[in-house]
Amino acid sequence: MSVGSYHKQSASSGLITLQASAVDIKRFADFARLVPKAMAAAQRRAINKTLRWLRTHMAREVGRQERIAIAAVRQRLKAFPVAGNGQGRLWFGINPIEASRAGRARQGRSGVTVAGRRYEGAFFKRVYGDKADIWIRTASKHFDASDYPDSQVSGAGGARSGWVSENGSRFPLAKAKITLDNVRPHFETWTNRAHQRLLEVMEQELNYELHKYLGRTGNG
């Protein structure tokens, strides 16, 4: 029977019969042949959308937790779209971040403040490059290595990591940075949440593929 679902009525009852018409069956059969291609397209879009969602939420959470401007955290997050292996990746650089990027640095007479942090004896200045940073002379009585992570004096006497030398190495400086080690325990939670989100978006994208095909066929 080529007709689809139909109903019949009598004096005492009504009967609804559900069945796919021959035209509908052909549509689904044609779509079934296209399933691998449609699945691949849905998967690619779902993964890429989930990567963007994850990048946004991670930046917000880390920014709030570590008191760092969200824009600065986003610069540490780089999404790699789906490749030939069907995998998308989100890279997060968790080495210490310059304190000057946490917010608006303010120079005071006794030091520098930024995003609720205070660096006694430090100064906000462009020492090298085109941007100012928060520095302190390592000989200062206010120097605390915990406020200047990822900074080590080079045994060769040159600049290394967060350290630079000013005036022929007479006044070695350390750059103020903020450690991101506290975010490490959250990676498992982020991964689980992202996977659940991926399943939800994947279902939406598969539905989109199905409706797109059926709509195109019906209008053709």
Secondary structure, 3 states (H helix, E strand, C coil): CCCCCEEEECCCCEEEECCCCHHHHHHHHHHHHHHHHHHHHHHHHHHHHHHHHHHHHHHHHHHHHHCCCHHHHHCCEEEECCCCCCCCEEEECCCCEEHHHCCCCEECCCEEEECCEEEECCEEECCCCCCCEEEEECCCCCCCHHHCCCCCCCCCCCCECCEEEECCCCEEEEECEECCHHHHHHHHHHHHHHHHHHHHHHHHHHHHHHHHHHHHHHHC
